[in-house]
Structures are given as C-alpha cells and as structure tokens.
Amino acid sequence: MFDKIIVAVDGSERSKEALQYARALAEAFHSELTVLTVVIDMRNLYFIDAAYAIEYNHTQENYSQYGQRILNEMLKDFSTFEETLHRVVRFGDPASEIIRYVEENPCDLLVMGSKGLTGLGKLMLGSVSNKVLHHVKNPVFIVK
C-alpha cells in the first residue's frame, strides 16, 4: 500500500511524533522511508542583514551540519529499523522545500507534524503544514 513514505521533521516534539507514526507505517508495510529536514537559510530572509549573517557564520556548510544534527537526533533510536532509510537535508523555506522535494521524489504518503519549532515561523511564513497540505498532490498525514 505504501511503498515510499516521506516524513518531514524539524526536531520539534510534534515532528518526533510524526516520525514515530511514519516508522510504524514503514515497518508495517515494508516501505522505503525518507526523513527530510529543511533548515531555514537565514541569509535569505529580508530582515537579516549581511553583517549579521557573517557575524553568526551562516554558511551552507554550517546549515548542512545543523541539518545533519537534527537528523542524527531524530534517528538515534533507528538502529533496529530494517527497511530502507534515506536522510535528506534541504535549505530554504520549509514549506516550499517540502513541496519541491515531494514533487521531485513521488511518494505514497507524506507525514508531518501540525506544529514546528517556533511560533515565529508561523507568524512570518504561515503554517508550514497548512501550506504543504494545500499544495502537494500526495496523501498527507498530519500528526496533531
């Protein structure tokens, strides 16, 4: 039923719950599981100036390391997971990158939490899960 499942995570408690649902489904259906995290590229936000980005060392390499740390933390209990597992780090606006990734990598189900790490993101960008839900053509399972 579900050959390929993608789960979007950001390190929040809700995304940890979404990951557990995705894992249970992947194990039950022997599905390929992709765990995707999107790191917001602070350099491209209009209210962050170049001096701030340089001072706080906002580089692609640092974002990559941060994304890998999120995935390592989220997947620390996956040593017994026997299905195919992919780890993906993307950079940019979380909703846009999740939508783009799902379009580029068709799946049978996208799983994500209803709320992310910060309320600030909701204020600035709108709800990530709401935007994704209304733009992807795939079935979406949102963990509340």
N, C-alpha and C positions, 0 to 999 in steps of 0.2 A: 504494500500500500504506500509506504513512504520509503522510496529508495534513497533520496537525498534530503537531508534536513539541514537548515542553516539556523543558527541561534546567534542573535546579536547580544553582546554583553558589554558592560562598561565598568564592572567592578561593584556596582550597587547591590544591595540586598535583593532587590526585585530581579535583577539580571541573574543573580545566583540561583534564585528560584526557577527562573526561565530555563537556565542551563540544566537544572535537575529534571525538569519536565522533558526537555529535549533529549537528555541522556536516556531517560526511561523509555521514550518512544523509539529512539535509535536502537536500544537493546532489544526491545520487544519485536521490532520489525527488521532487525539486522540491517539498519540503514547506515549510510555514509553520513557522518556528522561534521559540519563545518562550524567552527566557533570564530565569529567575526567580532572584532572590536574596532571602533573608529575613534581616533584621537583628534580632538579639535585642534586645528592648526591656528594657534593664537596669532601668528604673523598676519593672517588674512582677515582678521576681524577689524572693522573700521575704527574702533575706539582704542586699539592697541597701536602705539606708535613704534617706529623702528628702533628708537633708543631703548625702549622697554624690552623689545624682543631680543636685542643684542645683550642687554644687561642680564637678562634672565636666561640667556643661552637657549633660545627657542630655535633649535635646528632640527632638520629632518632626522638626523641620527638620534637626537635626544627623544624625539617623538616616537621613533621606532623602538627605542629601549623602553620607554614608558608603556607603549602598547604591548610589548613582549612581557613586561612585568605584570600587567593586568591579566594577560592570558595565562602566565605561569601560576598566578594566584588562583585564578578561576579553575584551572585544570589540575591543581595539585592532588586531588583525590581521584584522578582518572587512570591510575596505574593499572587498574583491573578492567578498564574499558577495552573490549575485544573487537569492536567494529572499527572501520576506517575513520580516522580523525584528522581533520585539517585545521590548521591555525592560520588566521588571516588578520593582519593589521592594515587598516586604511587610514587616511588622513583627510581632514576637511570637516564639512558639516555632517554630523552623524546621520540625519535622516536622508540627505541626498546621497551619501556614500553607501548606506544600506540599500537604498533603492537601486542605485547603479550596480552594486555587486550582485544583487538578486537578478537584475536584468541580464547581466553578463554571465551568470552562473545559475541557470534554471534549477529550481528545487521543487520538491513536492510540498514542503511546508517551511515557513519562516516562523521562528519562535522568538519572542522578545518580552521584556518586562514592560509594565504600563508606565513606570516612572524610572527616571535615571538618577544620576548622582546629585544634580543640583537643581534647585528651583530657578536659579539664574538662567540656566539653559532654556527652561520653559518660558520665562519672561521674554528672552531675546528671540528665540527661534520658534516658539510654539512647541507643542508636544511632539517629540520625535516619533513615538509610537502612533500617534494620530496621523501624522503626515505620511508615514510609511504605509499604514493601513489603507489610506485613501489613494495611494499611488502605485502599489505593486499589484500585479495580476494574480499572484500566487496566493494560496490559502495562508492566512496569518493567524497564529495562536498567540494571544496576548495574555500574559500572566498578571493578574491583578493582586 
